[in-house]
Amino acid sequence: MKMEAIDKAALKYEGRDWRVTLLPKLAAGAKQVAARVLPPVVFLALLIGIWELACSAPGASLPPPSTVVKETWMLISDPFFDKGNLDKGLFWHISSSLKRVAIGFSLAAIVGIALGVLIGQSTLAFRGLDPIFQVLRTVPPLAWLPLSLAAFRNADPSAIFVIAITAIWPIILNTAVGIRNIPQDYRNVARVLQLNGFEFFFKVMLPATVPFMFTGLKIGIGLSWLAIVAAEMLIGGVGIGFFIWDAWNSSLISEIILALIYVGLVGFMLDRLIGFIGSRIGGFSQQ
C-alpha cells in the first residue's frame, strides 16, 4: 500500500512538473503572437470603422466597406468562375499577372545578378556601365511600353519586357555594392588558397553578397508587381490590371476597391516570399 501511494504521488508530481514547465512556454508564445498580430488587427479595424463612417453619409463618392462586400460578394465567394473570354474570376486574373511577373522577374534576376557581379568585380566595367545604368533606371516603367510594343508586336512579351526592365536596376546596383564590399581579407585568403573563379564565387562572393543581393530582389519584386498592374491597364487581356481598368470603365468602384486589396495582399506575400528564400539561403533577415 505504501508503494502504491508513493507511485501515485510520483505520478501526480510528474504531471504537475509537466504543467509547470509547459504552461509558461505556451504563455510566452501566446504573448509573442499577440504582440505581432494584435497591433495590425486593431489598426485595421480602426481604419475600416473610419472608412465606414466617412463613406456612409449621403453623397459620399466612395462606397463604405459594407457596400463593397455586398456588391462584390460573388467575386469574393467564387474567384474561380470562368465564363469565357475576359469574364473570369479574380483568381484567373491574378494568376495571369503572376505568370508574367514570374517570367519577367526571373529574367531580371538572372541578368541583373550577372551584371552586378561584373561591375562589382571590374573597375573598368563599373566606369563604363554605371553611368548608363544610372540614366536608364530613372525612366518610368510605362515609358518603355510603347517601345516594347513596337519591338515585339505582342502584348505578353511587351509586358514581360516592361517587368524585367523595371526590376533589373535595383538588382544590379545592390549586387554590385555587395561585391565591392567584400572584405579584402576574404580576397587575400582566396588567393592564398588558390581558389579558382567558380570556387571564389560560391565559397566567398555569394555568401558575402546574399544580404545585398536579396535587398535588390525584394525591391525588384515590388517594382515588378507595380509595373505589371500598370502595364495591363494599357495592353488589355486577362490580368488584374485590366480587371481594374475594365471596372473603372463600367463605374464599378466596389470591384476596383476589392481588386486593390488583392493587389496589396499579393504584393505583400511576394515580398515575404523573397525575404524567406533569402533567409534560408544566407541568413538574410526580413527585418
C-alpha positions as CSV (number, residue, x, y, z in Angstrom):
1,M,0.0,0.0,0.0
2,K,2.8,2.4,0.8
3,M,4.5,1.7,-2.6
4,E,1.2,2.4,-4.4
5,A,0.8,5.6,-2.5
6,I,4.4,6.6,-3.4
7,D,3.8,5.8,-7.1
8,K,0.6,7.8,-7.2
9,A,2.4,10.8,-5.5
10,A,5.2,10.5,-8.0
11,L,2.8,10.5,-11.0
12,K,1.0,13.4,-9.5
13,Y,4.3,15.3,-9.1
14,E,5.4,14.5,-12.6
15,G,2.1,15.7,-14.1
16,R,2.4,18.9,-12.1
17,D,6.0,19.3,-13.2
18,W,5.0,18.9,-16.8
19,R,2.3,21.6,-16.5
20,V,4.7,23.9,-14.7
21,T,7.3,23.7,-17.5
22,L,4.9,23.8,-20.4
23,L,2.4,26.4,-19.4
24,P,5.0,29.3,-19.1
25,K,6.3,28.4,-22.6
26,L,2.7,28.5,-24.0
27,A,2.1,31.8,-22.3
28,A,5.3,33.3,-23.6
29,G,4.4,32.1,-27.2
30,A,0.9,33.5,-26.9
31,K,2.3,36.8,-25.8
32,Q,4.7,36.9,-28.8
33,V,1.9,36.0,-31.2
34,A,-0.4,38.7,-29.7
35,A,2.4,41.3,-29.9
36,R,2.7,40.7,-33.6
37,V,-1.0,40.1,-34.5
38,L,-3.0,42.4,-32.3
39,P,-1.5,45.8,-33.4
40,P,-2.2,45.4,-37.1
41,V,-5.7,43.9,-36.4
42,V,-6.6,46.8,-34.1
43,F,-5.4,49.4,-36.6
44,L,-7.1,47.6,-39.5
45,A,-10.4,47.5,-37.5
46,L,-10.0,51.2,-36.7
47,L,-9.3,52.0,-40.4
48,I,-12.4,50.1,-41.5
49,G,-14.5,51.8,-38.9
50,I,-13.4,55.3,-40.0
51,W,-13.9,54.3,-43.7
52,E,-17.4,53.0,-42.9
53,L,-18.4,56.2,-41.0
54,A,-16.8,58.6,-43.6
55,C,-18.4,56.9,-46.6
56,S,-21.9,56.1,-45.2
57,A,-23.0,59.7,-45.4
58,P,-25.4,60.7,-48.2
59,G,-23.5,61.9,-51.3
60,A,-20.2,60.1,-50.5
61,S,-18.2,59.5,-53.6
62,L,-16.8,56.1,-52.4
63,P,-18.7,53.1,-51.1
64,P,-18.3,52.0,-47.4
65,P,-16.8,48.6,-46.7
66,S,-20.2,47.0,-46.1
67,T,-21.4,48.1,-49.6
68,V,-18.1,46.8,-51.1
69,V,-18.6,43.4,-49.6
70,K,-22.3,43.3,-50.6
71,E,-21.6,44.3,-54.2
72,T,-18.6,42.1,-54.7
73,W,-19.7,39.0,-52.8
74,M,-19.9,37.0,-56.0
75,L,-16.3,37.7,-56.8
76,I,-15.2,37.0,-53.2
77,S,-17.2,33.8,-52.8
78,D,-16.3,32.4,-56.3
79,P,-12.9,33.6,-57.6
80,F,-12.6,30.6,-59.9
81,F,-15.5,31.1,-62.3
82,D,-14.7,31.2,-66.0
83,K,-17.5,32.2,-68.4
84,G,-15.1,32.5,-71.4
85,N,-13.2,35.4,-73.0
86,L,-12.4,38.0,-70.3
87,D,-15.3,37.2,-68.0
88,K,-13.3,35.4,-65.4
89,G,-12.9,35.3,-61.6
90,L,-10.2,37.2,-59.8
91,F,-8.1,34.0,-59.4
92,W,-7.5,33.8,-63.1
93,H,-6.7,37.5,-63.5
94,I,-4.2,37.4,-60.6
95,S,-2.7,34.1,-61.8
96,S,-2.2,35.6,-65.3
97,S,-0.5,38.6,-63.9
98,L,1.7,36.4,-61.6
99,K,2.8,34.3,-64.6
100,R,4.0,37.4,-66.4
101,V,5.7,38.7,-63.3
102,A,7.4,35.3,-62.7
103,I,8.9,35.3,-66.2
104,G,9.9,38.9,-66.2
105,F,11.3,38.9,-62.7
106,S,13.3,35.7,-63.3
107,L,14.9,37.3,-66.4
108,A,15.7,40.4,-64.4
109,A,17.2,38.4,-61.5
110,I,19.5,36.3,-63.8
111,V,20.7,39.2,-65.9
112,G,20.8,41.7,-63.0
113,I,22.9,39.4,-60.8
114,A,25.3,38.7,-63.6
115,L,25.7,42.4,-64.5
116,G,26.0,43.3,-60.8
117,V,28.8,40.8,-60.4
118,L,30.5,42.2,-63.5
119,I,30.5,45.8,-62.5
120,G,31.3,44.9,-58.9
121,Q,34.4,42.9,-59.8
122,S,35.7,45.0,-62.7
123,T,36.6,48.7,-62.2
124,L,36.6,49.2,-66.0
125,A,33.1,47.7,-66.4
126,F,31.9,49.9,-63.5
127,R,33.2,53.1,-65.0
128,G,31.7,52.2,-68.4
129,L,28.3,50.8,-67.4
130,D,27.3,52.5,-64.2
131,P,26.6,55.9,-65.8
132,I,24.4,54.2,-68.4
133,F,22.5,52.3,-65.7
134,Q,22.0,55.4,-63.6
135,V,20.4,57.1,-66.6
136,L,18.2,54.2,-67.7
137,R,16.9,53.4,-64.2
138,T,15.2,56.8,-63.9
139,V,13.0,56.0,-66.9
140,P,9.4,55.3,-65.7
141,P,8.2,51.8,-66.3
142,L,5.3,52.7,-68.6
143,A,7.6,54.8,-70.8
144,W,9.1,51.5,-72.0
145,L,5.7,50.1,-73.1
146,P,5.3,51.8,-76.5
147,L,8.9,50.8,-77.4
148,S,8.3,47.2,-76.3
149,L,5.0,47.0,-78.3
150,A,6.8,48.3,-81.4
151,A,9.6,45.8,-81.0
152,F,7.6,42.7,-80.0
153,R,4.2,43.5,-81.6
154,N,2.5,41.3,-78.9
155,A,1.1,42.2,-75.5
156,D,2.6,39.4,-73.4
157,P,6.2,39.8,-74.4
158,S,5.9,43.6,-74.1
159,A,4.5,43.3,-70.6
160,I,7.3,40.8,-69.6
161,F,9.9,43.2,-71.0
162,V,8.5,46.1,-69.0
163,I,8.6,44.0,-65.9
164,A,12.2,42.9,-66.5
165,I,13.5,46.4,-67.3
166,T,11.8,47.8,-64.2
167,A,13.0,45.2,-61.8
168,I,16.6,44.9,-63.0
169,W,18.1,48.1,-61.8
170,P,17.9,47.6,-58.0
171,I,19.2,44.0,-58.5
172,I,22.2,45.2,-60.5
173,L,23.1,48.0,-58.1
174,N,22.6,46.1,-54.9
175,T,24.6,43.1,-56.1
176,A,27.4,45.4,-57.3
177,V,27.5,47.1,-53.9
178,G,27.7,43.7,-52.2
179,I,30.6,42.6,-54.4
180,R,32.5,45.8,-53.8
181,N,32.0,45.5,-50.0
182,I,33.6,42.0,-49.8
183,P,36.4,42.5,-47.2
184,Q,39.9,42.5,-48.6
185,D,40.9,39.8,-46.1
186,Y,38.5,37.4,-47.8
187,R,40.1,38.1,-51.2
188,N,43.6,37.6,-49.7
189,V,42.6,34.2,-48.2
190,A,41.1,33.1,-51.6
191,R,44.5,34.0,-53.2
192,V,46.4,32.1,-50.6
193,L,44.1,29.0,-51.1
194,Q,44.4,29.5,-54.8
195,L,40.6,29.3,-55.4
196,N,39.6,29.3,-59.0
197,G,36.8,31.6,-60.3
198,F,33.9,29.2,-59.6
199,E,35.2,28.4,-56.1
200,F,35.7,32.0,-55.3
201,F,32.1,32.8,-56.4
202,F,30.4,30.0,-54.5
203,K,32.6,30.0,-51.3
204,V,33.4,33.7,-50.9
205,M,31.5,36.0,-53.2
206,L,28.0,34.5,-52.9
207,P,27.8,34.1,-49.1
208,A,29.2,37.7,-48.6
209,T,26.7,39.3,-51.1
210,V,23.5,37.4,-50.3
211,P,22.1,40.2,-48.0
212,F,22.8,42.9,-50.6
213,M,21.5,40.7,-53.4
214,F,18.2,39.9,-51.7
215,T,17.7,43.5,-50.8
216,G,17.8,44.2,-54.5
217,L,15.5,41.2,-55.3
218,K,12.9,42.4,-52.7
219,I,12.8,45.9,-54.2
220,G,12.7,44.3,-57.7
221,I,9.7,42.0,-57.0
222,G,7.8,45.0,-55.6
223,L,8.5,47.0,-58.7
224,S,7.6,44.1,-60.9
225,W,4.2,43.8,-59.4
226,L,3.7,47.5,-59.7
227,A,4.7,47.6,-63.3
228,I,2.5,44.7,-64.4
229,V,-0.6,46.2,-62.9
230,A,0.1,49.5,-64.7
231,A,1.0,47.8,-68.0
232,E,-2.0,45.6,-68.1
233,M,-4.3,48.6,-67.8
234,L,-2.9,49.6,-71.3
235,I,-2.3,46.3,-73.1
236,G,-5.6,44.7,-72.0
237,G,-6.2,40.9,-71.9
238,V,-6.7,38.7,-68.8
239,G,-4.9,40.3,-65.8
240,I,-5.5,42.2,-62.6
241,G,-4.6,45.5,-64.2
242,F,-7.1,45.0,-67.0
243,F,-9.7,44.0,-64.4
244,I,-9.2,47.3,-62.6
245,W,-9.4,49.3,-65.8
246,D,-12.4,47.5,-67.0
247,A,-14.2,48.0,-63.7
248,W,-13.4,51.7,-63.9
249,N,-14.9,51.9,-67.4
250,S,-18.0,50.2,-66.1
251,S,-18.1,52.5,-63.0
252,L,-17.8,49.5,-60.6
253,I,-16.0,51.2,-57.8
254,S,-16.5,48.4,-55.3
255,E,-14.8,45.9,-57.7
256,I,-11.9,48.3,-58.0
257,I,-11.5,48.5,-54.2
258,L,-11.6,44.7,-53.9
259,A,-9.0,44.3,-56.7
260,L,-6.7,46.8,-54.9
261,I,-7.0,44.9,-51.7
262,Y,-6.0,41.7,-53.6
263,V,-3.1,43.5,-55.3
264,G,-1.8,44.7,-51.9
265,L,-2.1,41.2,-50.4
266,V,-0.3,39.5,-53.3
267,G,2.4,42.1,-53.3
268,F,2.9,41.6,-49.5
269,M,3.2,37.8,-50.0
270,L,5.7,38.2,-52.8
271,D,7.9,40.4,-50.7
272,R,7.7,37.9,-47.8
273,L,8.5,35.0,-50.1
274,I,11.7,36.6,-51.4
275,G,12.7,37.5,-47.8
276,F,12.0,33.9,-46.7
277,I,14.1,32.5,-49.5
278,G,16.9,34.9,-48.7
279,S,16.8,33.9,-45.0
280,R,17.1,30.3,-45.9
281,I,20.0,30.8,-48.3
282,G,22.2,33.1,-46.4
283,G,20.6,34.3,-43.2
284,F,19.1,37.4,-44.8
285,S,16.7,39.0,-42.3
286,Q,13.3,40.1,-43.3
287,Q,13.5,42.8,-40.8
